[in-house]
């Protein structure tokens, strides 16, 4: 670890962290009370005071109701926010908590509540305190899950969620530097024991990072890898955009359908595998009604499509003495609420018909609304 990683962040460096947010009307700061988010609040407040005009800052603390200490930590964040001249709100995640998948459910609830707070405050951005260490942990988690190039790009500096931009100004900053900044300013912070709870994957990976760092895999090198993968992923996305336009030009005047997508099978087959995969993923996610498709299932679908396209070519060559059945579907599958078929030399993707249970439920709702039994 370099000396810079253990040195406090200067006022000039802090100004660079937030420079791109100067023209925002208002910003929401997500502050839990831990060192990362408290440092975010303190640095943002100092940056805002340096501006003649700038965004209104609102601090929001989410109490998930999972630890009795959380309420006290929220009050401490409010005290510090008030000292810094910032508005503070505490929002609570109410209702039953799941017995499995708790971290993911808590994360979804947190972002939902933060987006609601941003809309109420008239804020364009929610700032979170994700650090370089978090980026390294995220990359490792996704590697272990077998994520594709997009997933291995880890977290972006700016992402959109529920109509609000999530900004991560500290993504290149190590946690150690934030702690050094708070110690220099004599500002305390909370210690969340769940960050060390080995029941959670992220905590177990966090405990492994010192050993990886000894082999050269420190947070700096892992975050650099994520950035390079993000750069490659952006380049592939440009290729997919071009391929999509190419396939549209190959429709030869066919009228486009708003509720469906169609590709010429032979032209589709000429594209690189990763491009074909992403084109399918885009179409299924756009037209399906059962949530995002799993990458592994889209890969299986692509393999089935490739096999079906080759089968169609073989049949076309063999059909010398009979007319080919161009209207017959050679392949028909559903995935994530989308129907994918190969017929007449084209790949078609459209919303899949509702399942019988869904149709029965919808009919029951309609009967109830009409006063029927």
N, C-alpha and C positions, 0 to 999 in steps of 0.2 A: 504494500500500500504506500502510495507516495505521500510526501509531506502536505501536498495540496489537499489530499483527501481528508486530512485531519485539521485543516485550517478553517477558521470562520469565513463565511461568505461576506465579501465586502459590499458596501453600498453600490459601487459601480457594477459589480457582478450581478447583484440583485436587480438592478435596473435593466440589465440585459435579459434577465430571465422573464420579465414581465413586459418587455418593450412592445411586443406585438398585440398587447391587450389594452393599450392606452386609449384607443378610440371606442372601446366597448361602452355601452350606456351604463351597465351595472354588471357586477360579478358576484357569484356566490362562492364562498370558500368552504369546502367540506373539511371540518375540523373535528376530530374525535377526541383529542386530548393527548395523543401520543406524540413522540418527538417530531416525527415527519410533518404532521399536520399543524402542530403548534408552530414549528419553524416556518411553514408556509404562511400562516396567519401573520406572524411577526414580520417576515420579509415583505409581504404584500402591503401591510400597513405602513411600513417605512417607505416603500416605493410610492405609495399613494400620497403620502405627505410631501414627497419631493416634487409633485406635480401641481402646477397652478390650476389645471382642470383635469379631471380624470373620472373614471367610473366610480359609482357608489359601490362600496363593499359590504356584503352581508355574510356573516358567519353562520353556518348551519351545522348543528351537531345532531347525529342520528343516534337515538337510544334504541337499540335492538331488543331491549328487555331480556337479555340473555345473562347478564351479570349484575349483581346488586350494586357493584361499584360504579356502574355506568352513569347513574343519575348524579352522583357526586362529581364525577369527571366532567359531565356536561355543565354543572354549575361552575366548576373551576374554569372551563373554557369561556363561559359567559363573563366571569369576573375579569379575565385577561382581555377579552374582546372589548369590554367596556373601558378598561384602562387605555386601550389603544384607540378608543373613539369609534369603535365599530358596532354596528347593529348585530344582535345575536338572536337566533331562534333554535330551540330544541324540538325535534320532531321524533315521534315514537312509532316504532313498528309494532302495531297491535295485532291481536288475533293469534290463532294457534300456530305453533312453530313445527316444521316437519321433523320427523325422527331420523330421516336420512337426507343427505344432500343439504345440510344446514348452511355451510359456507356459501354455496351458490344461491340458496334462497335468500339469505341475509344480504348478499351483494345485490340481487335483483331488487329487493325492498329498498335498500339504501339509494340506489340510483333512481328508482321511481319517486321516492320522497324528495330527493335533491332536485329532480326535474320539476316537481310541483312547486318547490320553494323558489326555484329560478323564475318560473312563470309568474309567480305572485310578486316577486321583487322586480320584475321587468328586466331580468338579467339575460344576456345572450350566452354566457358561458358559466359552467360550473368548474371550478379549479380543484383538482385533487392533488394529494401529496405523494403520488407514486414516484419512487426514486430509482436510481440505477440498480440498486439491490433488488427491488421489486421486479424490474425488467428481466434481470438474470434469472430469478426464481420462476417467472412466468415462462421464459424460454425453456427451462428445464422441464417444467410440468408438461408443456405441450410436446416436447420431444418424447417424453415417456409415454404420452398418449398417442403417439404416431401421427401428429398433426401434419398437414401439408404445408406448402410454402407460405400461404397466407397466415396460417396459425403460428408458424415459427417466426413470423415477423414481429410477434409479441404485441406490445402496446404501442399505439401511435401517439404522437404529441397532441394531435387533435382528432377527435372522433365525434360523430353525431349520434345522439341517443334521445329518443322521444322529443325530437324537435329542438333539443338544446345541445350546444357544443361542449364536450368534455375536454378540458385543457389540462395538460400535465406538465407544468413549467419546470418541475424538478426532475424530469426523467433522466437527465444526464448527471445528476448530482448524487454522490454517495451519501448514504445515511450518516456515516461518521462525520461528514462535513456539516450536516444539519445539527447534529448533537453538539459539535464544537461551537457552532453559531449560537445556540441557546445557552451554553455554558458561559460564553463570553458576555452575553446579555443578562446573565443571572436569571434566566427564566426556567421554571420547573415544568415538568411534563409527566404524564401518567405512564405506567407500565402495564400493558395488557398481557396477562399471563397466557391467553389463548394463542399468542404469537409463538409460544414455545410448546404448545400442546401437541404431542406427537400423534394424537388421534387424527390430525389433519395433514394432508400430503405436503402442503406448502411449508409447514413447520418442520417436517422431516427433511425436506430438501434444504431448508435454511440452515439446519444443523450440519449438513454435508458441505456447505459452501467453503468453509475454511480448508477442508481437505482438498477440494477441487482447486482452490486458489494456490495451494502448495504445488500443484501440478501445472500451474499456469492458467487454470480456468477460473480466474477471479471475476468479479462482477463487471469490471471494465471490458475484459475480453468477451464475455458472454453478451453484454449489451452491444458491443461492436458487431458481433455475429448477427444479432437480431436486426440491427440497422442495415447490414449488408443484405440480409434476406428480404427485408422490407423493400430495399431498392430493387432487387431482382423481381420481387412480386409485383411491384408497380410496373416494371417493364413488361412482364407477362400480361398484365391487365390491358396494356396498350395493344398488345398483339391480339388479345381476345376481342377488344373493341373493333379492330380492323377485320378480324375474321367474321364477326357478326355482320358488319356492313357488306363484306364480300358475299356472304350467304344470302343476304337480302337482295343483292343485285342479281343473284342466280335464280330468283323466283320467276323471272321471265314474264313479268306483268301480272302474276297471280295477285289477286286482291288480298292485302294483309288482313288478318283477323285479330281484333283487339283481345279476344279471350283465348288465343291460341298462338303457338309458334310452330313454324314448319321449316325444315332444312332439306335441301336436296342431298340425298344420302351419299351419292358418289363424291360430291364436292366436300361434304362434311368429312368423309373418310380420308381425304387428302391432307387434312390439317394435323398438326402435331398432337400427340395424345393429351398433353396437359391443356392445350387450347380446347380440344373437344370436351374434355372433362369439365372445364369451367363454363363452356357454353351450355352444357346440360345442367350444371348446377344453377346457373342463372335462371334458366327457363323453368326448372322445377320449383325453385324458390319463389319465382314470380307468379306462377300459376297454381301451385299446390296450396292446399288449405289446412295442412297439418304441421305447420312449423318448418324450420330450416331442415334440409335434407342432410343426413350424415355423409361425410366424404366417402367412407368405405362403401356405403350402399350405392353412391353414384358411380364409384369405380366399378362395382359389380354390374351396374346397369350398362355402363359403357362397354364392358367386355361382352355383354350379351348383345348389344347393338352391333358391335364390330363383327361378331360371329354371324348375326342375322344378315348384315349387309353382304358379307362374303358368300353366305348361302344363297342370297338373292342373285348375286352375280353368276354363281354356278348354275342355278336354275334357268337363268336367262340364256346362258350359252347352250344348255341342254335342250331348251324348248325350241327346237328347230322345226318340229312337225306339228306343233300345237300352239295356239295363242297363249301368251303368258297371262296369268290371272293377276293383272295389275291392281285390282281393287281389293284383293285379299290381304289381310294383315299377316305378315310373316312373324311379327313380334308384337306383343301387347302386354305391358306391365304397368303397375301403379307404384308410385314412390312419393311419400310425403304429401299425399293428397293430389298428385298430378298423374295423368294418364299418358304414358309414352308408347307410341306405336310406330311400326315401320310398315308402310303399305304404299304401293304405286311408286316406288323409288324415292319416297320422301319419309323423313322422320317427323312425326307430329307430337307435339306436347300440348296438352290442354288440361283444364281442371278435371279431376276424376269425379264420377258420380258419387253422391253421398252414400255412405254405407247404409245398410238396412236399418241398423240401430239409430243412426243419425236421422234417417228419414222418418222413422217412427216417432222419435223425439220431437222433430219439427212439426209433424202432423198433430201430435198431442198438444203442443204449444198453440198451434193454430186453432184446434178445437176448443181449448180452454179460453182463448181470446174471444172466440165466437159464442161462448156460453154453452158449448156442447159437452158431452160426457166422455 
